[in-house]
């Protein structure tokens, strides 16, 4: 995926996060928030956006699991795996 496409996906997930927070202020996306990255930060690397997508995807899947979606537990686990893999790639590059 190109960086622009990752940023677009990041923005979509960010919008979904905002919706979840609007509907239920108890939802916390603390791991994502600790990354200090959002889709408008175009200067961040492609890898940083990719990592943020997987972290946010994991937290969104966990939030969905709390609502009613049974398959989201598997999605959450896969997003966590992908986030861990991407973090290792980022560490290797640096």
MOPAC internal coordinates of N, CA, C and O (Angstrom, degrees):
PM7 1SCF
backbone

  N    0.0000 0     0.00 0     0.00 0    0    0    0
  C    1.4393 1     0.00 0     0.00 0    1    0    0
  C    1.5268 1   109.09 1     0.00 0    2    1    0
  O    1.2310 1   120.95 1   -37.97 1    3    2    1
  N    1.2970 1   115.80 1   142.03 1    3    2    1
  C    1.4592 1   120.96 1   176.98 1    5    3    2
  C    1.5326 1   109.67 1   -78.64 1    6    5    3
  O    1.2310 1   120.79 1   -20.91 1    7    6    5
  N    1.3083 1   116.09 1   159.09 1    7    6    5
  C    1.4605 1   120.94 1  -177.74 1    9    7    6
  C    1.5266 1   111.12 1   -58.44 1   10    9    7
  O    1.2310 1   120.28 1   138.86 1   11   10    9
  N    1.3267 1   117.08 1   -41.14 1   11   10    9
  C    1.4633 1   120.32 1  -178.65 1   13   11   10
  C    1.5370 1   110.92 1   -62.39 1   14   13   11
  O    1.2310 1   120.77 1   142.12 1   15   14   13
  N    1.3244 1   116.13 1   -37.88 1   15   14   13
  C    1.4626 1   120.36 1   178.40 1   17   15   14
  C    1.5209 1   110.98 1   -68.70 1   18   17   15
  O    1.2310 1   120.32 1   141.18 1   19   18   17
  N    1.3141 1   116.99 1   -38.82 1   19   18   17
  C    1.4689 1   120.47 1   177.09 1   21   19   18
  C    1.5213 1   110.94 1   -64.07 1   22   21   19
  O    1.2310 1   120.81 1   139.46 1   23   22   21
  N    1.3126 1   116.06 1   -40.54 1   23   22   21
  C    1.4668 1   119.94 1   179.36 1   25   23   22
  C    1.5281 1   110.37 1   -65.18 1   26   25   23
  O    1.2310 1   120.44 1   141.20 1   27   26   25
  N    1.3318 1   116.77 1   -38.80 1   27   26   25
  C    1.4644 1   120.43 1   177.25 1   29   27   26
  C    1.5286 1   110.38 1   -63.10 1   30   29   27
  O    1.2310 1   120.33 1   135.07 1   31   30   29
  N    1.3200 1   116.97 1   -44.93 1   31   30   29
  C    1.4662 1   120.99 1   177.47 1   33   31   30
  C    1.5240 1   110.27 1   -63.17 1   34   33   31
  O    1.2310 1   120.54 1   137.61 1   35   34   33
  N    1.3134 1   116.57 1   -42.39 1   35   34   33
  C    1.4664 1   121.68 1   177.97 1   37   35   34
  C    1.5336 1   109.45 1   -57.61 1   38   37   35
  O    1.2310 1   120.57 1   136.56 1   39   38   37
  N    1.3338 1   116.52 1   -43.44 1   39   38   37
  C    1.4643 1   120.79 1  -179.90 1   41   39   38
  C    1.5322 1   110.90 1   -63.78 1   42   41   39
  O    1.2310 1   120.21 1   138.60 1   43   42   41
  N    1.3180 1   117.20 1   -41.40 1   43   42   41
  C    1.4658 1   120.26 1   178.97 1   45   43   42
  C    1.5308 1   111.26 1   -61.76 1   46   45   43
  O    1.2310 1   120.88 1   133.69 1   47   46   45
  N    1.3182 1   115.93 1   -46.31 1   47   46   45
  C    1.4658 1   119.65 1   178.94 1   49   47   46
  C    1.5251 1   110.86 1   -65.16 1   50   49   47
  O    1.2310 1   120.52 1   142.87 1   51   50   49
  N    1.3188 1   116.61 1   -37.13 1   51   50   49
  C    1.4612 1   121.69 1   177.77 1   53   51   50
  C    1.5287 1   110.08 1   -61.73 1   54   53   51
  O    1.2310 1   120.49 1   138.64 1   55   54   53
  N    1.3394 1   116.67 1   -41.36 1   55   54   53
  C    1.4651 1   121.00 1   178.20 1   57   55   54
  C    1.5299 1   111.09 1   -64.27 1   58   57   55
  O    1.2310 1   120.46 1   140.80 1   59   58   57
  N    1.3164 1   116.72 1   -39.20 1   59   58   57
  C    1.4656 1   120.91 1   177.29 1   61   59   58
  C    1.5282 1   109.62 1   -64.79 1   62   61   59
  O    1.2310 1   120.46 1   138.18 1   63   62   61
  N    1.3336 1   116.72 1   -41.82 1   63   62   61
  C    1.4744 1   121.12 1   176.78 1   65   63   62
  C    1.5271 1   110.04 1   -58.42 1   66   65   63
  O    1.2310 1   120.48 1   134.13 1   67   66   65
  N    1.3266 1   116.68 1   -45.87 1   67   66   65
  C    1.4669 1   120.83 1   178.88 1   69   67   66
  C    1.5245 1   111.25 1   -59.30 1   70   69   67
  O    1.2310 1   120.84 1   139.69 1   71   70   69
  N    1.3324 1   115.99 1   -40.31 1   71   70   69
  C    1.4678 1   120.27 1   178.78 1   73   71   70
  C    1.5256 1   110.43 1   -63.51 1   74   73   71
  O    1.2310 1   120.20 1   133.27 1   75   74   73
  N    1.3303 1   117.22 1   -46.73 1   75   74   73
  C    1.4602 1   120.59 1   178.73 1   77   75   74
  C    1.5251 1   110.55 1   -58.81 1   78   77   75
  O    1.2310 1   120.17 1   137.79 1   79   78   77
  N    1.3163 1   117.28 1   -42.21 1   79   78   77
  C    1.4706 1   120.66 1   179.54 1   81   79   78
  C    1.5196 1   111.24 1   -67.00 1   82   81   79
  O    1.2310 1   120.32 1   145.77 1   83   82   81
  N    1.3314 1   116.99 1   -34.23 1   83   82   81
  C    1.4621 1   121.15 1   178.58 1   85   83   82
  C    1.5297 1   110.72 1   -68.36 1   86   85   83
  O    1.2310 1   121.05 1   134.69 1   87   86   85
  N    1.3307 1   115.60 1   -45.31 1   87   86   85
  C    1.4577 1   121.15 1  -178.51 1   89   87   86
  C    1.5238 1   111.65 1   -68.99 1   90   89   87
  O    1.2310 1   120.73 1   140.96 1   91   90   89
  N    1.3240 1   116.21 1   -39.04 1   91   90   89
  C    1.4570 1   120.32 1  -178.03 1   93   91   90
  C    1.5293 1   109.21 1  -141.76 1   94   93   91
  O    1.2310 1   120.30 1   -81.81 1   95   94   93
  N    1.3284 1   117.04 1    98.19 1   95   94   93
  C    1.4710 1   120.69 1  -178.77 1   97   95   94
  C    1.5336 1   113.60 1   -61.06 1   98   97   95
  O    1.2310 1   119.82 1   167.58 1   99   98   97
  N    1.3278 1   117.94 1   -12.42 1   99   98   97
  C    1.4621 1   120.63 1   178.23 1  101   99   98
  C    1.5207 1   112.41 1   -74.15 1  102  101   99
  O    1.2310 1   120.18 1   160.04 1  103  102  101
  N    1.3421 1   117.26 1   -19.96 1  103  102  101
  C    1.4584 1   119.51 1   177.63 1  105  103  102
  C    1.5205 1   109.11 1   -67.05 1  106  105  103
  O    1.2310 1   121.00 1   -53.10 1  107  106  105
  N    1.3019 1   115.69 1   126.90 1  107  106  105
  C    1.4657 1   121.72 1   179.04 1  109  107  106
  C    1.5176 1   108.57 1  -118.46 1  110  109  107
  O    1.2310 1   120.86 1   -44.29 1  111  110  109
  N    1.2865 1   115.95 1   135.71 1  111  110  109
  C    1.4625 1   122.83 1   177.75 1  113  111  110
  C    1.5246 1   107.09 1  -117.20 1  114  113  111
  O    1.2310 1   121.52 1  -118.03 1  115  114  113
  N    1.3304 1   114.70 1    61.97 1  115  114  113
  C    1.4647 1   120.75 1  -171.07 1  117  115  114
  C    1.5271 1   113.37 1   -69.11 1  118  117  115
  O    1.2310 1   119.93 1   141.40 1  119  118  117
  N    1.3319 1   117.73 1   -38.60 1  119  118  117
  C    1.4715 1   118.78 1   179.06 1  121  119  118
  C    1.5230 1   110.26 1   -63.46 1  122  121  119
  O    1.2310 1   121.00 1   134.73 1  123  122  121
  N    1.3222 1   115.68 1   -45.27 1  123  122  121
  C    1.4645 1   119.68 1   178.83 1  125  123  122
  C    1.5279 1   109.97 1   -63.14 1  126  125  123
  O    1.2310 1   120.41 1   135.22 1  127  126  125
  N    1.3152 1   116.83 1   -44.78 1  127  126  125
  C    1.4608 1   120.72 1  -179.54 1  129  127  126
  C    1.5174 1   112.83 1   -60.55 1  130  129  127
  O    1.2310 1   120.53 1   146.53 1  131  130  129
  N    1.3151 1   116.59 1   -33.47 1  131  130  129
  C    1.4669 1   120.13 1  -178.99 1  133  131  130
  C    1.5313 1   112.48 1   -71.75 1  134  133  131
  O    1.2310 1   120.27 1   164.48 1  135  134  133
  N    1.3336 1   117.08 1   -15.52 1  135  134  133
  C    1.4631 1   119.83 1   179.66 1  137  135  134
  C    1.5227 1   112.75 1   -71.94 1  138  137  135
  O    1.2310 1   120.73 1   157.16 1  139  138  137
  N    1.3234 1   116.21 1   -22.84 1  139  138  137
  C    1.4654 1   121.19 1  -179.59 1  141  139  138
  C    1.5315 1   111.42 1    58.43 1  142  141  139
  O    1.2310 1   120.84 1  -135.92 1  143  142  141
  N    1.3313 1   115.99 1    44.08 1  143  142  141
  C    1.4583 1   121.46 1   176.92 1  145  143  142
  C    1.5211 1   107.91 1  -139.65 1  146  145  143
  O    1.2310 1   121.04 1   -38.46 1  147  146  145
  N    1.3110 1   115.61 1   141.54 1  147  146  145
  C    1.4542 1   120.28 1   173.63 1  149  147  146
  C    1.5273 1   108.45 1  -139.26 1  150  149  147
  O    1.2310 1   119.88 1   -11.46 1  151  150  149
  N    1.3272 1   117.83 1   168.54 1  151  150  149
  C    1.4610 1   120.57 1  -173.55 1  153  151  150
  C    1.5298 1   114.69 1   -63.56 1  154  153  151
  O    1.2310 1   120.03 1   160.80 1  155  154  153
  N    1.3155 1   117.54 1   -19.20 1  155  154  153
  C    1.4689 1   119.08 1  -178.57 1  157  155  154
  C    1.5309 1   112.52 1   -81.63 1  158  157  155
  O    1.2310 1   120.31 1   171.71 1  159  158  157
  N    1.3057 1   117.02 1    -8.29 1  159  158  157
  C    1.4660 1   120.87 1  -178.63 1  161  159  158
  C    1.5325 1   109.49 1   -87.40 1  162  161  159
  O    1.2310 1   121.60 1  -100.53 1  163  162  161
  N    1.3108 1   114.54 1    79.47 1  163  162  161
  C    1.4612 1   121.28 1  -175.86 1  165  163  162
  C    1.5226 1   112.47 1   -66.47 1  166  165  163
  O    1.2310 1   120.37 1   157.71 1  167  166  165
  N    1.3233 1   116.90 1   -22.29 1  167  166  165
  C    1.4723 1   120.24 1  -179.12 1  169  167  166
  C    1.5297 1   112.70 1   -74.16 1  170  169  167
  O    1.2310 1   120.20 1   164.68 1  171  170  169
  N    1.3455 1   117.22 1   -15.32 1  171  170  169
  C    1.4623 1   119.97 1   178.05 1  173  171  170
  C    1.5287 1   108.60 1   -69.74 1  174  173  171
  O    1.2310 1   121.02 1   -26.75 1  175  174  173
  N    1.3108 1   115.65 1   153.25 1  175  174  173
  C    1.4657 1   119.92 1  -175.45 1  177  175  174
  C    1.5294 1   111.72 1   -71.94 1  178  177  175
  O    1.2310 1   121.74 1   -19.02 1  179  178  177
  N    1.3032 1   114.27 1   160.98 1  179  178  177
  C    1.4590 1   121.60 1   175.92 1  181  179  178
  C    1.5252 1   109.78 1   -57.07 1  182  181  179
  O    1.2310 1   120.48 1   137.39 1  183  182  181
  N    1.3199 1   116.68 1   -42.61 1  183  182  181
  C    1.4568 1   122.00 1  -178.76 1  185  183  182
  C    1.5359 1   111.01 1   -64.65 1  186  185  183
  O    1.2310 1   120.04 1   141.62 1  187  186  185
  N    1.3301 1   117.52 1   -38.38 1  187  186  185
  C    1.4684 1   120.32 1   178.77 1  189  187  186
  C    1.5270 1   110.72 1   -64.95 1  190  189  187
  O    1.2310 1   120.53 1   138.67 1  191  190  189
  N    1.3347 1   116.60 1   -41.33 1  191  190  189
  C    1.4639 1   119.61 1   177.69 1  193  191  190
  C    1.5276 1   110.63 1   -65.98 1  194  193  191
  O    1.2310 1   120.39 1   140.14 1  195  194  193
  N    1.3153 1   116.85 1   -39.86 1  195  194  193
  C    1.4646 1   121.35 1   178.49 1  197  195  194
  C    1.5254 1   110.03 1   -60.75 1  198  197  195
  O    1.2310 1   120.41 1   133.67 1  199  198  197
  N    1.3160 1   116.82 1   -46.33 1  199  198  197
  C    1.4577 1   121.36 1   178.48 1  201  199  198
  C    1.5294 1   110.77 1   -61.46 1  202  201  199
  O    1.2310 1   120.49 1   135.85 1  203  202  201
  N    1.3318 1   116.66 1   -44.15 1  203  202  201
  C    1.4661 1   120.94 1   179.73 1  205  203  202
  C    1.5237 1   110.95 1   -61.24 1  206  205  203
  O    1.2310 1   120.30 1   142.23 1  207  206  205
  N    1.3258 1   117.03 1   -37.77 1  207  206  205
  C    1.4650 1   121.45 1   178.52 1  209  207  206
  C    1.5271 1   110.30 1   -61.55 1  210  209  207
  O    1.2310 1   120.31 1   134.30 1  211  210  209
  N    1.3270 1   117.01 1   -45.70 1  211  210  209
  C    1.4606 1   119.54 1  -178.46 1  213  211  210
  C    1.5257 1   111.90 1   -69.10 1  214  213  211
  O    1.2310 1   120.03 1   141.24 1  215  214  213
  N    1.3168 1   117.56 1   -38.76 1  215  214  213
  C    1.4673 1   120.58 1   177.88 1  217  215  214
  C    1.5271 1   109.80 1   -65.28 1  218  217  215
  O    1.2310 1   120.66 1   133.64 1  219  218  217
  N    1.3308 1   116.33 1   -46.36 1  219  218  217
  C    1.4578 1   120.33 1   179.55 1  221  219  218
  C    1.5255 1   110.60 1   -65.91 1  222  221  219
  O    1.2310 1   120.08 1   139.88 1  223  222  221
  N    1.3198 1   117.46 1   -40.12 1  223  222  221
  C    1.4638 1   120.76 1   177.32 1  225  223  222
  C    1.5179 1   111.86 1   -60.01 1  226  225  223
  O    1.2310 1   120.81 1   139.74 1  227  226  225
  N    1.3134 1   116.05 1   -40.26 1  227  226  225
  C    1.4641 1   121.05 1   177.27 1  229  227  226
  C    1.5250 1   110.63 1   -62.24 1  230  229  227
  O    1.2310 1   120.58 1   132.86 1  231  230  229
  N    1.3107 1   116.50 1   -47.14 1  231  230  229
  C    1.4683 1   119.35 1  -178.67 1  233  231  230
  C    1.5287 1   111.90 1   -68.50 1  234  233  231
  O    1.2310 1   120.30 1   144.58 1  235  234  233
  N    1.3319 1   117.03 1   -35.42 1  235  234  233
  C    1.4663 1   119.68 1   176.44 1  237  235  234
  C    1.5284 1   110.53 1   -65.35 1  238  237  235
  O    1.2310 1   120.70 1   137.50 1  239  238  237
  N    1.3219 1   116.26 1   -42.50 1  239  238  237
  C    1.4669 1   119.54 1   178.37 1  241  239  238
  C    1.5238 1   110.86 1   -62.12 1  242  241  239
  O    1.2310 1   120.39 1   141.13 1  243  242  241
  N    1.3274 1   116.87 1   -38.87 1  243  242  241
  C    1.4700 1   120.03 1   176.54 1  245  243  242
  C    1.5190 1   111.01 1   -64.43 1  246  245  243
  O    1.2310 1   120.31 1   140.22 1  247  246  245
  N    1.3338 1   117.02 1   -39.78 1  247  246  245
  C    1.4619 1   120.74 1   178.46 1  249  247  246
  C    1.5312 1   110.28 1   -65.48 1  250  249  247
  O    1.2310 1   120.44 1   139.63 1  251  250  249
  N    1.3270 1   116.76 1   -40.37 1  251  250  249
  C    1.4646 1   120.65 1   178.47 1  253  251  250
  C    1.5235 1   110.47 1   -65.32 1  254  253  251
  O    1.2310 1   120.65 1   142.05 1  255  254  253
  N    1.3094 1   116.36 1   -37.95 1  255  254  253
  C    1.4634 1   121.33 1   179.28 1  257  255  254
  C    1.5256 1   109.73 1   -59.91 1  258  257  255
  O    1.2310 1   120.68 1   141.91 1  259  258  257
  N    1.3180 1   116.31 1   -38.09 1  259  258  257
  C    1.4566 1   120.87 1   179.98 1  261  259  258
  C    1.5249 1   111.95 1   -69.99 1  262  261  259
  O    1.2310 1   120.53 1   156.47 1  263  262  261
  N    1.3226 1   116.59 1   -23.53 1  263  262  261
  C    1.4614 1   119.92 1  -178.95 1  265  263  262
  C    1.5231 1   110.36 1   -81.99 1  266  265  263
  O    1.2310 1   119.82 1   116.01 1  267  266  265
  N    1.3402 1   117.94 1   -63.99 1  267  266  265
  C    1.4657 1   118.99 1   179.76 1  269  267  266
  C    1.5185 1   115.13 1  -172.84 1  270  269  267
  O    1.2310 1   118.89 1   172.32 1  271  270  269
  N    1.2693 1   119.71 1    -7.68 1  271  270  269
  C    1.4548 1   121.33 1  -172.37 1  273  271  270
  C    1.5273 1   110.62 1   -83.61 1  274  273  271
  O    1.2310 1   119.77 1   -66.08 1  275  274  273
  N    1.3187 1   118.05 1   113.92 1  275  274  273
  C    1.4584 1   121.71 1  -175.02 1  277  275  274
  C    1.5230 1   113.44 1   -72.32 1  278  277  275
  O    1.2310 1   119.25 1   145.20 1  279  278  277
  N    1.3133 1   119.04 1   -34.80 1  279  278  277
  C    1.4662 1   121.55 1  -176.98 1  281  279  278
  C    1.5256 1   112.25 1   -74.92 1  282  281  279
  O    1.2310 1   119.96 1   168.05 1  283  282  281
  N    1.3138 1   117.67 1   -11.95 1  283  282  281
  C    1.4660 1   119.96 1  -175.69 1  285  283  282
  C    1.5258 1   112.59 1   -67.71 1  286  285  283
  O    1.2310 1   119.64 1   160.26 1  287  286  285
  N    1.3191 1   118.30 1   -19.74 1  287  286  285
  C    1.4649 1   120.51 1   176.51 1  289  287  286
  C    1.5158 1   110.99 1   -63.09 1  290  289  287
  O    1.2310 1   120.59 1   139.18 1  291  290  289
  N    1.3255 1   116.47 1   -40.82 1  291  290  289
  C    1.4668 1   120.51 1   177.23 1  293  291  290
  C    1.5227 1   110.93 1   -68.36 1  294  293  291
  O    1.2310 1   120.87 1   142.70 1  295  294  293
  N    1.3195 1   115.94 1   -37.30 1  295  294  293
  C    1.4684 1   120.02 1   178.35 1  297  295  294
  C    1.5176 1   109.39 1   -63.22 1  298  297  295
  O    1.2310 1   120.88 1   136.44 1  299  298  297
  N    1.3207 1   115.93 1   -43.56 1  299  298  297
  C    1.4546 1   120.94 1   179.64 1  301  299  298
  C    1.5252 1   111.21 1   -59.44 1  302  301  299
  O    1.2310 1   120.55 1   134.32 1  303  302  301
  N    1.3238 1   116.55 1   -45.68 1  303  302  301
  C    1.4663 1   120.31 1  -179.57 1  305  303  302
  C    1.5210 1   110.98 1   -62.99 1  306  305  303
  O    1.2310 1   120.23 1   139.39 1  307  306  305
  N    1.3244 1   117.16 1   -40.61 1  307  306  305
  C    1.4642 1   120.51 1   180.00 1  309  307  306
  C    1.5220 1   110.60 1   -68.16 1  310  309  307
  O    1.2310 1   119.73 1   138.62 1  311  310  309
  N    1.3173 1   118.12 1   -41.38 1  311  310  309
  C    1.4697 1   120.94 1   177.97 1  313  311  310
  C    1.5236 1   110.24 1   -61.48 1  314  313  311
  O    1.2310 1   120.32 1   140.73 1  315  314  313
  N    1.3211 1   116.98 1   -39.27 1  315  314  313
  C    1.4653 1   120.35 1   177.95 1  317  315  314
  C    1.5227 1   110.26 1   -63.10 1  318  317  315
  O    1.2310 1   120.27 1   136.16 1  319  318  317
  N    1.3288 1   117.08 1   -43.84 1  319  318  317
  C    1.4691 1   120.59 1   177.82 1  321  319  318
  C    1.5274 1   110.83 1   -59.29 1  322  321  319
  O    1.2310 1   120.83 1   134.86 1  323  322  321
  N    1.3253 1   116.02 1   -45.14 1  323  322  321
  C    1.4656 1   120.33 1  -178.70 1  325  323  322
  C    1.5269 1   111.37 1   -67.31 1  326  325  323
  O    1.2310 1   120.34 1   143.28 1  327  326  325
  N    1.3204 1   116.95 1   -36.72 1  327  326  325
  C    1.4596 1   120.55 1   177.53 1  329  327  326
  C    1.5239 1   110.13 1   -64.61 1  330  329  327
  O    1.2310 1   120.25 1   135.48 1  331  330  329
  N    1.3236 1   117.12 1   -44.52 1  331  330  329
  C    1.4665 1   121.11 1   178.98 1  333  331  330
  C    1.5276 1   110.93 1   -61.87 1  334  333  331
  O    1.2310 1   120.56 1   136.99 1  335  334  333
  N    1.3207 1   116.53 1   -43.01 1  335  334  333
  C    1.4632 1   121.26 1   179.06 1  337  335  334
  C    1.5278 1   111.14 1   -62.59 1  338  337  335
  O    1.2310 1   120.72 1   136.38 1  339  338  337
  N    1.3253 1   116.23 1   -43.62 1  339  338  337
  C    1.4679 1   120.62 1   179.94 1  341  339  338
  C    1.5171 1   111.03 1   -66.33 1  342  341  339
  O    1.2310 1   120.04 1   140.97 1  343  342  341
  N    1.3281 1   117.53 1   -39.03 1  343  342  341
  C    1.4614 1   120.96 1   177.84 1  345  343  342
  C    1.5245 1   110.07 1   -60.97 1  346  345  343
  O    1.2310 1   120.17 1   138.25 1  347  346  345
  N    1.3224 1   117.29 1   -41.75 1  347  346  345
  C    1.4636 1   120.37 1   177.43 1  349  347  346
  C    1.5202 1   111.31 1   -62.54 1  350  349  347
  O    1.2310 1   120.71 1   139.63 1  351  350  349
  N    1.3448 1   116.25 1   -40.37 1  351  350  349
  C    1.4660 1   120.46 1   177.61 1  353  351  350
  C    1.5299 1   110.16 1   -62.67 1  354  353  351
  O    1.2310 1   120.48 1   138.52 1  355  354  353
  N    1.3325 1   116.69 1   -41.48 1  355  354  353
  C    1.4667 1   120.41 1   179.62 1  357  355  354
  C    1.5184 1   110.78 1   -63.70 1  358  357  355
  O    1.2310 1   120.31 1   138.53 1  359  358  357
  N    1.3236 1   117.02 1   -41.47 1  359  358  357
  C    1.4589 1   121.17 1   179.67 1  361  359  358
  C    1.5164 1   110.69 1   -66.43 1  362  361  359
  O    1.2310 1   120.44 1   143.95 1  363  362  361
  N    1.3241 1   116.76 1   -36.05 1  363  362  361
  C    1.4585 1   121.52 1   179.27 1  365  363  362
  C    1.5345 1   110.91 1   -66.46 1  366  365  363
  O    1.2310 1   120.76 1   140.10 1  367  366  365
  N    1.3165 1   116.16 1   -39.90 1  367  366  365
  C    1.4734 1   121.00 1  -179.50 1  369  367  366
  C    1.5177 1   111.15 1   -66.64 1  370  369  367
  O    1.2310 1   120.42 1   141.60 1  371  370  369
  N    1.3161 1   116.81 1   -38.40 1  371  370  369
  C    1.4617 1   120.07 1  -176.73 1  373  371  370
  C    1.4754 1   108.27 1   -79.28 1  374  373  371
  O    1.2310 1   120.10 1   180.00 1  375  374  373

